Amino acid sequence: MSNPVMSNPACPACDSPLVTITINVGAGERTMCSCSRCDQRWWQRDGRLTNLDGVIGELGQPEAPRARYRR
Ligand SMILES: [Zn+2]
């Protein structure tokens, strides 16, 4: 059983390892990265983290981003 080694990205906000979920969208594979510590999410595409806004357009699902700060 081959399991390609991929380095988990670190949260840009708190530097914790992100939980990654790879999904397939029309434009290709996208990896959703969520931080359990500060409850934020990013997308990883082509090895780089991007915020949600850049990928939502590709998904074709108009979804309002959640509040950035939760207290
Ligand atoms: Zn974080």
N, CA, C, O and the ligand as a Tripos MOL2 file, in Angstrom:
@<TRIPOS>MOLECULE
protein
  285   283    72     0     0
PROTEIN
NO_CHARGES

@<TRIPOS>ATOM
      1 N           0.8660   -1.1920    0.0000 N.3       1 MET1
      2 CA          0.0000    0.0000    0.0000 C.3       1 MET1
      3 C           0.8900    1.2250    0.0000 C.2       1 MET1
      4 O           1.5740    1.5160    0.9820 O.2       1 MET1
      5 N           0.8730    1.9300   -1.1000 N.am      2 SER2
      6 CA          1.7440    3.0940   -1.2070 C.3       2 SER2
      7 C           1.0510    4.3200   -0.6520 C.2       2 SER2
      8 O          -0.1150    4.5960   -0.9340 O.2       2 SER2
      9 N           1.7880    5.0180    0.1180 N.am      3 ASN3
     10 CA          1.2510    6.2270    0.7250 C.3       3 ASN3
     11 C           2.2550    7.3510    0.5040 C.2       3 ASN3
     12 O           3.2260    7.4750    1.2510 O.2       3 ASN3
     13 N           2.0250    8.1620   -0.5110 N.am      4 PRO4
     14 CA          2.9950    9.2140   -0.8140 C.3       4 PRO4
     15 C           3.1750   10.1550    0.3670 C.2       4 PRO4
     16 O           2.2090   10.5930    0.9920 O.2       4 PRO4
     17 N           4.4010   10.4450    0.6470 N.am      5 VAL5
     18 CA          4.6910   11.3180    1.7800 C.3       5 VAL5
     19 C           4.4700   12.7650    1.3690 C.2       5 VAL5
     20 O           5.1040   13.2740    0.4450 O.2       5 VAL5
     21 N           3.5820   13.3910    2.0580 N.am      6 MET6
     22 CA          3.3590   14.8110    1.7940 C.3       6 MET6
     23 C           3.5450   15.5740    3.0920 C.2       6 MET6
     24 O           3.0420   15.1770    4.1430 O.2       6 MET6
     25 N           4.2530   16.6410    3.0050 N.am      7 SER7
     26 CA          4.4740   17.4250    4.2120 C.3       7 SER7
     27 C           3.2170   18.2210    4.5330 C.2       7 SER7
     28 O           2.6740   18.9420    3.6960 O.2       7 SER7
     29 N           2.7850   18.0650    5.7540 N.am      8 ASN8
     30 CA          1.6270   18.8320    6.1530 C.3       8 ASN8
     31 C           1.9980   20.3020    6.3110 C.2       8 ASN8
     32 O           2.9780   20.6350    6.9780 O.2       8 ASN8
     33 N           1.2220   21.1610    5.7040 N.am      9 PRO9
     34 CA          1.5060   22.5840    5.8590 C.3       9 PRO9
     35 C           1.2160   23.0330    7.2850 C.2       9 PRO9
     36 O           0.4070   22.4310    7.9900 O.2       9 PRO9
     37 N           1.8730   24.0740    7.6830 N.am     10 ALA10
     38 CA          1.6360   24.6230    9.0120 C.3      10 ALA10
     39 C           0.7020   25.8160    8.9040 C.2      10 ALA10
     40 O           0.6980   26.5520    7.9170 O.2      10 ALA10
     41 N          -0.0740   25.9750    9.9370 N.am     11 CYS11
     42 CA         -1.0220   27.0850    9.9590 C.3      11 CYS11
     43 C          -0.2680   28.4120    9.9170 C.2      11 CYS11
     44 O           0.6230   28.6440   10.7340 O.2      11 CYS11
     45 N          -0.6180   29.2800    8.9730 N.am     12 PRO12
     46 CA          0.0580   30.5730    8.9000 C.3      12 PRO12
     47 C          -0.1990   31.4300   10.1280 C.2      12 PRO12
     48 O           0.5610   32.3510   10.4250 O.2      12 PRO12
     49 N          -1.2590   31.1240   10.8290 N.am     13 ALA13
     50 CA         -1.6190   31.9670   11.9680 C.3      13 ALA13
     51 C          -0.9640   31.5060   13.2610 C.2      13 ALA13
     52 O          -0.4440   32.3230   14.0210 O.2      13 ALA13
     53 N          -0.9870   30.1960   13.5160 N.am     14 CYS14
     54 CA         -0.4990   29.7250   14.8070 C.3      14 CYS14
     55 C           0.5990   28.6770   14.6650 C.2      14 CYS14
     56 O           1.1260   28.1900   15.6660 O.2      14 CYS14
     57 N           0.9480   28.3250   13.4200 N.am     15 ASP15
     58 CA          2.0660   27.4180   13.1660 C.3      15 ASP15
     59 C           1.8010   25.9870   13.6200 C.2      15 ASP15
     60 O           2.7360   25.1970   13.7510 O.2      15 ASP15
     61 N           0.5600   25.6530   13.8570 N.am     16 SER16
     62 CA          0.2270   24.2680   14.1590 C.3      16 SER16
     63 C           0.0820   23.4940   12.8510 C.2      16 SER16
     64 O          -0.2540   24.0730   11.8180 O.2      16 SER16
     65 N           0.3320   22.2020   12.8950 N.am     17 PRO17
     66 CA          0.1040   21.4020   11.6860 C.3      17 PRO17
     67 C          -1.3630   21.4070   11.2980 C.2      17 PRO17
     68 O          -2.2470   21.2640   12.1430 O.2      17 PRO17
     69 N          -1.6050   21.5740   10.0130 N.am     18 LEU18
     70 CA         -2.9760   21.6430    9.5420 C.3      18 LEU18
     71 C          -3.4940   20.2560    9.2010 C.2      18 LEU18
     72 O          -2.7370   19.3780    8.7880 O.2      18 LEU18
     73 N          -4.7780   20.0770    9.3780 N.am     19 VAL19
     74 CA         -5.4380   18.8610    8.9150 C.3      19 VAL19
     75 C          -5.8200   19.0780    7.4630 C.2      19 VAL19
     76 O          -6.4810   20.0620    7.1300 O.2      19 VAL19
     77 N          -5.4060   18.1640    6.6000 N.am     20 THR20
     78 CA         -5.6390   18.3740    5.1800 C.3      20 THR20
     79 C          -6.6190   17.3510    4.6320 C.2      20 THR20
     80 O          -6.5750   16.1690    4.9760 O.2      20 THR20
     81 N          -7.4880   17.8270    3.7840 N.am     21 ILE21
     82 CA         -8.4380   16.9590    3.0930 C.3      21 ILE21
     83 C          -8.3700   17.3030    1.6130 C.2      21 ILE21
     84 O          -8.6340   18.4370    1.2150 O.2      21 ILE21
     85 N          -8.0160   16.3180    0.8080 N.am     22 THR22
     86 CA         -7.8940   16.5770   -0.6270 C.3      22 THR22
     87 C          -9.1950   16.2180   -1.3240 C.2      22 THR22
     88 O          -9.7400   15.1290   -1.1440 O.2      22 THR22
     89 N          -9.6730   17.1500   -2.1140 N.am     23 ILE23
     90 CA        -10.8900   16.8960   -2.8770 C.3      23 ILE23
     91 C         -10.6180   17.1750   -4.3420 C.2      23 ILE23
     92 O          -9.6280   17.8120   -4.7020 O.2      23 ILE23
     93 N         -11.5040   16.6910   -5.1620 N.am     24 ASN24
     94 CA        -11.3690   16.9110   -6.5830 C.3      24 ASN24
     95 C         -12.4390   17.8830   -7.0400 C.2      24 ASN24
     96 O         -13.6330   17.6290   -6.8790 O.2      24 ASN24
     97 N         -12.0070   18.9870   -7.6060 N.am     25 VAL25
     98 CA        -12.9610   19.9330   -8.1710 C.3      25 VAL25
     99 C         -12.7370   19.9630   -9.6700 C.2      25 VAL25
    100 O         -11.8290   19.3130  -10.1890 O.2      25 VAL25
    101 N         -13.5580   20.7080  -10.3460 N.am     26 GLY26
    102 CA        -13.4520   20.7330  -11.7960 C.3      26 GLY26
    103 C         -12.0800   21.1430  -12.2800 C.2      26 GLY26
    104 O         -11.6010   20.6470  -13.3000 O.2      26 GLY26
    105 N         -11.4500   22.0410  -11.5560 N.am     27 ALA27
    106 CA        -10.1600   22.5780  -12.0010 C.3      27 ALA27
    107 C          -9.0040   21.6790  -11.6130 C.2      27 ALA27
    108 O          -7.8640   21.9410  -11.9970 O.2      27 ALA27
    109 N          -9.2740   20.6230  -10.8600 N.am     28 GLY28
    110 CA         -8.1900   19.7400  -10.4400 C.3      28 GLY28
    111 C          -8.2980   19.4290   -8.9630 C.2      28 GLY28
    112 O          -9.3430   19.6250   -8.3420 O.2      28 GLY28
    113 N          -7.2090   18.9460   -8.4170 N.am     29 GLU29
    114 CA         -7.2290   18.6080   -7.0000 C.3      29 GLU29
    115 C          -6.9960   19.8300   -6.1450 C.2      29 GLU29
    116 O          -6.1520   20.6750   -6.4450 O.2      29 GLU29
    117 N          -7.7420   19.9030   -5.1030 N.am     30 ARG30
    118 CA         -7.5310   20.9640   -4.1360 C.3      30 ARG30
    119 C          -7.4780   20.3300   -2.7560 C.2      30 ARG30
    120 O          -8.1820   19.3620   -2.4700 O.2      30 ARG30
    121 N          -6.6490   20.8820   -1.9270 N.am     31 THR31
    122 CA         -6.5270   20.3630   -0.5740 C.3      31 THR31
    123 C          -7.0480   21.3920    0.4040 C.2      31 THR31
    124 O          -6.5630   22.5210    0.4650 O.2      31 THR31
    125 N          -8.0320   20.9870    1.1560 N.am     32 MET32
    126 CA         -8.5360   21.8700    2.1800 C.3      32 MET32
    127 C          -7.7220   21.6580    3.4450 C.2      32 MET32
    128 O          -7.5600   20.5290    3.9080 O.2      32 MET32
    129 N          -7.2150   22.7450    3.9970 N.am     33 CYS33
    130 CA         -6.4060   22.6720    5.1990 C.3      33 CYS33
    131 C          -7.1500   23.3930    6.3070 C.2      33 CYS33
    132 O          -7.4870   24.5700    6.1770 O.2      33 CYS33
    133 N          -7.4000   22.7000    7.3730 N.am     34 SER34
    134 CA         -8.0920   23.3400    8.4760 C.3      34 SER34
    135 C          -7.2370   23.2630    9.7260 C.2      34 SER34
    136 O          -6.5610   22.2660    9.9810 O.2      34 SER34
    137 N          -7.2820   24.3230   10.4890 N.am     35 CYS35
    138 CA         -6.5280   24.3830   11.7260 C.3      35 CYS35
    139 C          -7.4850   24.1660   12.8820 C.2      35 CYS35
    140 O          -8.4390   24.9200   13.0680 O.2      35 CYS35
    141 N          -7.2190   23.1320   13.6490 N.am     36 SER36
    142 CA         -8.1160   22.8310   14.7570 C.3      36 SER36
    143 C          -7.8740   23.7650   15.9240 C.2      36 SER36
    144 O          -8.6760   23.8510   16.8540 O.2      36 SER36
    145 N          -6.7660   24.4530   15.8550 N.am     37 ARG37
    146 CA         -6.4180   25.3070   16.9910 C.3      37 ARG37
    147 C          -7.0980   26.6700   16.8850 C.2      37 ARG37
    148 O          -7.7020   27.1430   17.8480 O.2      37 ARG37
    149 N          -6.9990   27.2930   15.7270 N.am     38 CYS38
    150 CA         -7.6350   28.6100   15.5970 C.3      38 CYS38
    151 C          -8.8370   28.5720   14.6770 C.2      38 CYS38
    152 O          -9.3980   29.6130   14.3350 O.2      38 CYS38
    153 N          -9.2390   27.3580   14.2710 N.am     39 ASP39
    154 CA        -10.4810   27.1880   13.5330 C.3      39 ASP39
    155 C         -10.5290   28.0410   12.2750 C.2      39 ASP39
    156 O         -11.5210   28.7150   11.9970 O.2      39 ASP39
    157 N          -9.4420   27.9980   11.5240 N.am     40 GLN40
    158 CA         -9.4400   28.6790   10.2470 C.3      40 GLN40
    159 C          -9.1470   27.6650    9.1600 C.2      40 GLN40
    160 O          -8.6320   26.5770    9.4170 O.2      40 GLN40
    161 N          -9.4820   28.0400    7.9630 N.am     41 ARG41
    162 CA         -9.2740   27.1150    6.8560 C.3      41 ARG41
    163 C          -8.5470   27.8010    5.7160 C.2      41 ARG41
    164 O          -8.7270   28.9900    5.4520 O.2      41 ARG41
    165 N          -7.7260   27.0140    5.0550 N.am     42 TRP42
    166 CA         -7.0730   27.4810    3.8330 C.3      42 TRP42
    167 C          -7.1820   26.3930    2.7920 C.2      42 TRP42
    168 O          -7.5400   25.2530    3.0850 O.2      42 TRP42
    169 N          -6.8700   26.7660    1.5910 N.am     43 TRP43
    170 CA         -6.7810   25.7810    0.5200 C.3      43 TRP43
    171 C          -5.3480   25.7080    0.0450 C.2      43 TRP43
    172 O          -4.6380   26.7110   -0.0270 O.2      43 TRP43
    173 N          -4.9550   24.5210   -0.2690 N.am     44 GLN44
    174 CA         -3.6290   24.3370   -0.8280 C.3      44 GLN44
    175 C          -3.7700   23.9570   -2.2860 C.2      44 GLN44
    176 O          -4.4180   22.9640   -2.6180 O.2      44 GLN44
    177 N          -3.1740   24.7320   -3.1410 N.am     45 ARG45
    178 CA         -3.1760   24.3900   -4.5640 C.3      45 ARG45
    179 C          -1.7730   24.6030   -5.0950 C.2      45 ARG45
    180 O          -1.1380   25.6260   -4.8390 O.2      45 ARG45
    181 N          -1.3080   23.6220   -5.8320 N.am     46 ASP46
    182 CA          0.0460   23.6800   -6.3730 C.3      46 ASP46
    183 C           1.0610   23.8980   -5.2640 C.2      46 ASP46
    184 O           2.0580   24.5950   -5.4530 O.2      46 ASP46
    185 N           0.8070   23.3070   -4.1220 N.am     47 GLY47
    186 CA          1.7750   23.3560   -3.0350 C.3      47 GLY47
    187 C           1.7750   24.6320   -2.2500 C.2      47 GLY47
    188 O           2.5830   24.8110   -1.3380 O.2      47 GLY47
    189 N           0.8650   25.5350   -2.5980 N.am     48 ARG48
    190 CA          0.8490   26.7910   -1.8680 C.3      48 ARG48
    191 C          -0.4960   26.9870   -1.1950 C.2      48 ARG48
    192 O          -1.5320   26.5460   -1.6910 O.2      48 ARG48
    193 N          -0.4560   27.6540   -0.0610 N.am     49 LEU49
    194 CA         -1.6870   27.9390    0.6510 C.3      49 LEU49
    195 C          -2.3530   29.1640    0.0490 C.2      49 LEU49
    196 O          -1.7040   30.1530   -0.2900 O.2      49 LEU49
    197 N          -3.6390   29.0660   -0.0680 N.am     50 THR50
    198 CA         -4.3860   30.2230   -0.5200 C.3      50 THR50
    199 C          -5.6080   30.3580    0.3660 C.2      50 THR50
    200 O          -6.0290   29.3890    0.9980 O.2      50 THR50
    201 N          -6.1660   31.5160    0.4180 N.am     51 ASN51
    202 CA         -7.3410   31.6580    1.2730 C.3      51 ASN51
    203 C          -8.5750   31.1430    0.5340 C.2      51 ASN51
    204 O          -8.5160   30.8080   -0.6490 O.2      51 ASN51
    205 N          -9.6420   31.0910    1.2260 N.am     52 LEU52
    206 CA        -10.8370   30.4780    0.6730 C.3      52 LEU52
    207 C         -11.3400   31.2030   -0.5640 C.2      52 LEU52
    208 O         -11.8540   30.5730   -1.4890 O.2      52 LEU52
    209 N         -11.1990   32.5010   -0.5880 N.am     53 ASP53
    210 CA        -11.8160   33.2740   -1.6590 C.3      53 ASP53
    211 C         -11.3420   32.8310   -3.0390 C.2      53 ASP53
    212 O         -12.1170   32.7890   -3.9930 O.2      53 ASP53
    213 N         -10.0590   32.5030   -3.1260 N.am     54 GLY54
    214 CA         -9.5190   32.1630   -4.4330 C.3      54 GLY54
    215 C         -10.0660   30.8720   -4.9990 C.2      54 GLY54
    216 O         -10.0960   30.6880   -6.2160 O.2      54 GLY54
    217 N         -10.4940   29.9830   -4.1380 N.am     55 VAL55
    218 CA        -10.9190   28.6680   -4.5990 C.3      55 VAL55
    219 C         -12.4250   28.5850   -4.7390 C.2      55 VAL55
    220 O         -12.9340   27.8050   -5.5440 O.2      55 VAL55
    221 N         -13.1300   29.3670   -3.9770 N.am     56 ILE56
    222 CA        -14.5860   29.3030   -4.0310 C.3      56 ILE56
    223 C         -15.0870   29.5730   -5.4440 C.2      56 ILE56
    224 O         -16.0520   28.9540   -5.8930 O.2      56 ILE56
    225 N         -14.4350   30.4930   -6.1400 N.am     57 GLY57
    226 CA        -14.8320   30.7660   -7.5080 C.3      57 GLY57
    227 C         -14.6860   29.5440   -8.3920 C.2      57 GLY57
    228 O         -15.5150   29.2960   -9.2670 O.2      57 GLY57
    229 N         -13.6340   28.7860   -8.1620 N.am     58 GLU58
    230 CA        -13.4110   27.6010   -8.9690 C.3      58 GLU58
    231 C         -14.4120   26.5080   -8.6350 C.2      58 GLU58
    232 O         -14.8010   25.7230   -9.5000 O.2      58 GLU58
    233 N         -14.8130   26.4640   -7.4090 N.am     59 LEU59
    234 CA        -15.7820   25.4520   -7.0190 C.3      59 LEU59
    235 C         -17.1540   25.7410   -7.6060 C.2      59 LEU59
    236 O         -17.9740   24.8380   -7.7660 O.2      59 LEU59
    237 N         -17.3960   27.0000   -7.9240 N.am     60 GLY60
    238 CA        -18.6890   27.3580   -8.4660 C.3      60 GLY60
    239 C         -19.7840   27.3290   -7.4320 C.2      60 GLY60
    240 O         -20.9650   27.2000   -7.7550 O.2      60 GLY60
    241 N         -19.3740   27.4510   -6.1700 N.am     61 GLN61
    242 CA        -20.3630   27.4640   -5.1050 C.3      61 GLN61
    243 C         -20.2440   28.7790   -4.3470 C.2      61 GLN61
    244 O         -19.3510   28.9540   -3.5180 O.2      61 GLN61
    245 N         -21.1330   29.6780   -4.6340 N.am     62 PRO62
    246 CA        -21.0860   30.9390   -3.9040 C.3      62 PRO62
    247 C         -21.3810   30.7230   -2.4350 C.2      62 PRO62
    248 O         -22.5280   30.5400   -2.0270 O.2      62 PRO62
    249 N         -20.3470   30.7470   -1.6770 N.am     63 GLU63
    250 CA        -20.5080   30.4720   -0.2520 C.3      63 GLU63
    251 C         -19.8280   31.5870    0.5120 C.2      63 GLU63
    252 O         -18.6410   31.8530    0.3220 O.2      63 GLU63
    253 N         -20.5640   32.2150    1.3510 N.am     64 ALA64
    254 CA        -19.9970   33.3320    2.0960 C.3      64 ALA64
    255 C         -18.9280   32.8200    3.0410 C.2      64 ALA64
    256 O         -19.1560   31.8680    3.7870 O.2      64 ALA64
    257 N         -17.7720   33.4440    3.0140 N.am     65 PRO65
    258 CA        -16.7390   33.0330    3.9700 C.3      65 PRO65
    259 C         -17.1880   33.2900    5.3910 C.2      65 PRO65
    260 O         -17.9050   34.2450    5.6870 O.2      65 PRO65
    261 N         -16.7440   32.4100    6.2480 N.am     66 ARG66
    262 CA        -17.1470   32.5580    7.6430 C.3      66 ARG66
    263 C         -16.3820   33.7060    8.2660 C.2      66 ARG66
    264 O         -15.3820   34.1890    7.7350 O.2      66 ARG66
    265 N         -16.8780   34.1120    9.3830 N.am     67 ALA67
    266 CA        -16.2200   35.2020   10.0820 C.3      67 ALA67
    267 C         -14.7730   34.8280   10.3520 C.2      67 ALA67
    268 O         -14.4700   33.6940   10.7230 O.2      67 ALA67
    269 N         -13.8980   35.7810   10.1630 N.am     68 ARG68
    270 CA        -12.4810   35.4520   10.3020 C.3      68 ARG68
    271 C         -12.0580   35.3180   11.7480 C.2      68 ARG68
    272 O         -11.1280   34.5790   12.0710 O.2      68 ARG68
    273 N         -12.7190   36.0090   12.5800 N.am     69 TYR69
    274 CA        -12.3160   35.9620   13.9760 C.3      69 TYR69
    275 C         -13.4590   35.4220   14.8210 C.2      69 TYR69
    276 O         -14.5900   35.9010   14.7430 O.2      69 TYR69
    277 N         -13.1560   34.4550   15.5990 N.am     70 ARG70
    278 CA        -14.1710   33.8880   16.4960 C.3      70 ARG70
    279 C         -13.6750   34.0090   17.9090 C.2      70 ARG70
    280 O         -12.5230   33.6990   18.2150 O.2      70 ARG70
    281 N         -14.5280   34.4480   18.7340 N.am     71 ARG71
    282 CA        -14.1890   34.5640   20.1460 C.3      71 ARG71
    283 C         -15.2920   33.9440   20.9850 C.2      71 ARG71
    284 O         -15.2040   33.9360   22.2130 O.2      71 ARG71
    285 ZN         -3.9750   27.9780   13.4080 Zn       72 ZN72
@<TRIPOS>BOND
     1     1     2 1
     2     2     3 1
     3     3     4 2
     4     3     5 am
     5     5     6 1
     6     6     7 1
     7     7     8 2
     8     7     9 am
     9     9    10 1
    10    10    11 1
    11    11    12 2
    12    11    13 am
    13    13    14 1
    14    14    15 1
    15    15    16 2
    16    15    17 am
    17    17    18 1
    18    18    19 1
    19    19    20 2
    20    19    21 am
    21    21    22 1
    22    22    23 1
    23    23    24 2
    24    23    25 am
    25    25    26 1
    26    26    27 1
    27    27    28 2
    28    27    29 am
    29    29    30 1
    30    30    31 1
    31    31    32 2
    32    31    33 am
    33    33    34 1
    34    34    35 1
    35    35    36 2
    36    35    37 am
    37    37    38 1
    38    38    39 1
    39    39    40 2
    40    39    41 am
    41    41    42 1
    42    42    43 1
    43    43    44 2
    44    43    45 am
    45    45    46 1
    46    46    47 1
    47    47    48 2
    48    47    49 am
    49    49    50 1
    50    50    51 1
    51    51    52 2
    52    51    53 am
    53    53    54 1
    54    54    55 1
    55    55    56 2
    56    55    57 am
    57    57    58 1
    58    58    59 1
    59    59    60 2
    60    59    61 am
    61    61    62 1
    62    62    63 1
    63    63    64 2
    64    63    65 am
    65    65    66 1
    66    66    67 1
    67    67    68 2
    68    67    69 am
    69    69    70 1
    70    70    71 1
    71    71    72 2
    72    71    73 am
    73    73    74 1
    74    74    75 1
    75    75    76 2
    76    75    77 am
    77    77    78 1
    78    78    79 1
    79    79    80 2
    80    79    81 am
    81    81    82 1
    82    82    83 1
    83    83    84 2
    84    83    85 am
    85    85    86 1
    86    86    87 1
    87    87    88 2
    88    87    89 am
    89    89    90 1
    90    90    91 1
    91    91    92 2
    92    91    93 am
    93    93    94 1
    94    94    95 1
    95    95    96 2
    96    95    97 am
    97    97    98 1
    98    98    99 1
    99    99   100 2
   100    99   101 am
   101   101   102 1
   102   102   103 1
   103   103   104 2
   104   103   105 am
   105   105   106 1
   106   106   107 1
   107   107   108 2
   108   107   109 am
   109   109   110 1
   110   110   111 1
   111   111   112 2
   112   111   113 am
   113   113   114 1
   114   114   115 1
   115   115   116 2
   116   115   117 am
   117   117   118 1
   118   118   119 1
   119   119   120 2
   120   119   121 am
   121   121   122 1
   122   122   123 1
   123   123   124 2
   124   123   125 am
   125   125   126 1
   126   126   127 1
   127   127   128 2
   128   127   129 am
   129   129   130 1
   130   130   131 1
   131   131   132 2
   132   131   133 am
   133   133   134 1
   134   134   135 1
   135   135   136 2
   136   135   137 am
   137   137   138 1
   138   138   139 1
   139   139   140 2
   140   139   141 am
   141   141   142 1
   142   142   143 1
   143   143   144 2
   144   143   145 am
   145   145   146 1
   146   146   147 1
   147   147   148 2
   148   147   149 am
   149   149   150 1
   150   150   151 1
   151   151   152 2
   152   151   153 am
   153   153   154 1
   154   154   155 1
   155   155   156 2
   156   155   157 am
   157   157   158 1
   158   158   159 1
   159   159   160 2
   160   159   161 am
   161   161   162 1
   162   162   163 1
   163   163   164 2
   164   163   165 am
   165   165   166 1
   166   166   167 1
   167   167   168 2
   168   167   169 am
   169   169   170 1
   170   170   171 1
   171   171   172 2
   172   171   173 am
   173   173   174 1
   174   174   175 1
   175   175   176 2
   176   175   177 am
   177   177   178 1
   178   178   179 1
   179   179   180 2
   180   179   181 am
   181   181   182 1
   182   182   183 1
   183   183   184 2
   184   183   185 am
   185   185   186 1
   186   186   187 1
   187   187   188 2
   188   187   189 am
   189   189   190 1
   190   190   191 1
   191   191   192 2
   192   191   193 am
   193   193   194 1
   194   194   195 1
   195   195   196 2
   196   195   197 am
   197   197   198 1
   198   198   199 1
   199   199   200 2
   200   199   201 am
   201   201   202 1
   202   202   203 1
   203   203   204 2
   204   203   205 am
   205   205   206 1
   206   206   207 1
   207   207   208 2
   208   207   209 am
   209   209   210 1
   210   210   211 1
   211   211   212 2
   212   211   213 am
   213   213   214 1
   214   214   215 1
   215   215   216 2
   216   215   217 am
   217   217   218 1
   218   218   219 1
   219   219   220 2
   220   219   221 am
   221   221   222 1
   222   222   223 1
   223   223   224 2
   224   223   225 am
   225   225   226 1
   226   226   227 1
   227   227   228 2
   228   227   229 am
   229   229   230 1
   230   230   231 1
   231   231   232 2
   232   231   233 am
   233   233   234 1
   234   234   235 1
   235   235   236 2
   236   235   237 am
   237   237   238 1
   238   238   239 1
   239   239   240 2
   240   239   241 am
   241   241   242 1
   242   242   243 1
   243   243   244 2
   244   243   245 am
   245   245   246 1
   246   246   247 1
   247   247   248 2
   248   247   249 am
   249   249   250 1
   250   250   251 1
   251   251   252 2
   252   251   253 am
   253   253   254 1
   254   254   255 1
   255   255   256 2
   256   255   257 am
   257   257   258 1
   258   258   259 1
   259   259   260 2
   260   259   261 am
   261   261   262 1
   262   262   263 1
   263   263   264 2
   264   263   265 am
   265   265   266 1
   266   266   267 1
   267   267   268 2
   268   267   269 am
   269   269   270 1
   270   270   271 1
   271   271   272 2
   272   271   273 am
   273   273   274 1
   274   274   275 1
   275   275   276 2
   276   275   277 am
   277   277   278 1
   278   278   279 1
   279   279   280 2
   280   279   281 am
   281   281   282 1
   282   282   283 1
   283   283   284 2
@<TRIPOS>SUBSTRUCTURE
     1 MET1         2 RESIDUE 1 A MET
     2 SER2         6 RESIDUE 1 A SER
     3 ASN3        10 RESIDUE 1 A ASN
     4 PRO4        14 RESIDUE 1 A PRO
     5 VAL5        18 RESIDUE 1 A VAL
     6 MET6        22 RESIDUE 1 A MET
     7 SER7        26 RESIDUE 1 A SER
     8 ASN8        30 RESIDUE 1 A ASN
     9 PRO9        34 RESIDUE 1 A PRO
    10 ALA10       38 RESIDUE 1 A ALA
    11 CYS11       42 RESIDUE 1 A CYS
    12 PRO12       46 RESIDUE 1 A PRO
    13 ALA13       50 RESIDUE 1 A ALA
    14 CYS14       54 RESIDUE 1 A CYS
    15 ASP15       58 RESIDUE 1 A ASP
    16 SER16       62 RESIDUE 1 A SER
    17 PRO17       66 RESIDUE 1 A PRO
    18 LEU18       70 RESIDUE 1 A LEU
    19 VAL19       74 RESIDUE 1 A VAL
    20 THR20       78 RESIDUE 1 A THR
    21 ILE21       82 RESIDUE 1 A ILE
    22 THR22       86 RESIDUE 1 A THR
    23 ILE23       90 RESIDUE 1 A ILE
    24 ASN24       94 RESIDUE 1 A ASN
    25 VAL25       98 RESIDUE 1 A VAL
    26 GLY26      102 RESIDUE 1 A GLY
    27 ALA27      106 RESIDUE 1 A ALA
    28 GLY28      110 RESIDUE 1 A GLY
    29 GLU29      114 RESIDUE 1 A GLU
    30 ARG30      118 RESIDUE 1 A ARG
    31 THR31      122 RESIDUE 1 A THR
    32 MET32      126 RESIDUE 1 A MET
    33 CYS33      130 RESIDUE 1 A CYS
    34 SER34      134 RESIDUE 1 A SER
    35 CYS35      138 RESIDUE 1 A CYS
    36 SER36      142 RESIDUE 1 A SER
    37 ARG37      146 RESIDUE 1 A ARG
    38 CYS38      150 RESIDUE 1 A CYS
    39 ASP39      154 RESIDUE 1 A ASP
    40 GLN40      158 RESIDUE 1 A GLN
    41 ARG41      162 RESIDUE 1 A ARG
    42 TRP42      166 RESIDUE 1 A TRP
    43 TRP43      170 RESIDUE 1 A TRP
    44 GLN44      174 RESIDUE 1 A GLN
    45 ARG45      178 RESIDUE 1 A ARG
    46 ASP46      182 RESIDUE 1 A ASP
    47 GLY47      186 RESIDUE 1 A GLY
    48 ARG48      190 RESIDUE 1 A ARG
    49 LEU49      194 RESIDUE 1 A LEU
    50 THR50      198 RESIDUE 1 A THR
    51 ASN51      202 RESIDUE 1 A ASN
    52 LEU52      206 RESIDUE 1 A LEU
    53 ASP53      210 RESIDUE 1 A ASP
    54 GLY54      214 RESIDUE 1 A GLY
    55 VAL55      218 RESIDUE 1 A VAL
    56 ILE56      222 RESIDUE 1 A ILE
    57 GLY57      226 RESIDUE 1 A GLY
    58 GLU58      230 RESIDUE 1 A GLU
    59 LEU59      234 RESIDUE 1 A LEU
    60 GLY60      238 RESIDUE 1 A GLY
    61 GLN61      242 RESIDUE 1 A GLN
    62 PRO62      246 RESIDUE 1 A PRO
    63 GLU63      250 RESIDUE 1 A GLU
    64 ALA64      254 RESIDUE 1 A ALA
    65 PRO65      258 RESIDUE 1 A PRO
    66 ARG66      262 RESIDUE 1 A ARG
    67 ALA67      266 RESIDUE 1 A ALA
    68 ARG68      270 RESIDUE 1 A ARG
    69 TYR69      274 RESIDUE 1 A TYR
    70 ARG70      278 RESIDUE 1 A ARG
    71 ARG71      282 RESIDUE 1 A ARG
    72 ZN72       285 GROUP 0 **** ****
